[in-house]
């Protein structure tokens, strides 16, 4: 399972928060964390991974398309 987080939280904090979900799912959760400014830069530069995420199907855990659209602008 892949999870991308955009915001003001550290990678370690996200990993800690998701550890119980990994245990319950009995699957590894792969996490990528970007501060908003870095995410915007990666969108602007056409970063391959970010571009694929934006083009693909998404399940929002927090937020939604409107928040993502504001970040991408």
C-alpha positions, 0 to 999 in steps of 0.5 A: 500500500502506498501513502503520499502525505503533503503537509507539515508532518515528518516522515517518522511521525507518519510512519508511527501513526500508520504502524497499527494500520500495518499490523491490522492489515498485515501489509507494509505501508510505503510512505512518501511525505512532502512539505507543501512547497516541495510538492508544488515544486515537484508538480511544477518540474514534472517529477515522474512520481508526483505526475503519476500520482496526480494522473492516477486513481486516488483515495483521500484519507484526509482532504480531497480533490479541491485541496489537491487542486489548490496545491497544484495551482 
